[in-house]
Amino acid sequence: MTKVFYFKINLNKFGEMKLQAERENKTFRNAVIAYLVGTLIMFGGLFYLNGILKKKVENRRKFLTTTEAQLKQFQASEEYLSMVDVDRLAQTFNNRIFWAKKLVALSDEITHSLAVRKFTYSNGVLTLNGITPVDNNVKELDLINDFIQRLLANPEISNDFPQIKSGLITKQLAKDTAILEFVIECYSREASESRRSGQ
């Protein structure tokens, strides 16, 4: 028995080489396209960011120009100070109220019999809203009037608020306790004058 040898001869070697070359060309083409698309996206992003930054810079420039214009308007002249400017300056110093000292003085005049639960200041009038418990042995109206007299006697308060008067007084029931709510109005000099001229 004789051995038979088989030989496989690839007659299509050129076809395989051509297919491989086409695959390599296709891979290269896809890589180039991907690179170009990525570059375009990157440049588009940079262009967009550049536009946003330009807008911000322009807005800042406008803001700076507006601020400089306002500063020039508010800038006082070194050569000339008008009478109006002097009057405004005098009013600023004459009409100011030192609230820290006022509050200390107010707390000194408040006794354990009453409490100030709220105070407001508007148009030259300091309004004190207070409460006191109703007691059959105490005349609450006298208590409120005594408080007003103490405020008038305290120069720290009466210097800026020369006219002090009692306002609305109402009786309330809070948690089974009868209380008297009262309002005291302290008028500054300007508010007192305008009030007198209006009457």
Secondary structure, DSSP 8 states (H G I E B T S, - for coil): ----------TTHHHHHHHHHHHHHHHHHHHHHHHHHHHHHHHHHHHHHHHHHHHHHHHHHHHHHHHHHHHHHH---SS---HHHHHHHHHHHHS---HHHHHHHHHHH--TT-EEEEEEEETTEEEEEEEEE--TTS-HHHHHHHHHHHHHH-HHHHTT--EEEEEEEEEEEETTEEEEEEEEEEE-HHHHHHHHHH-
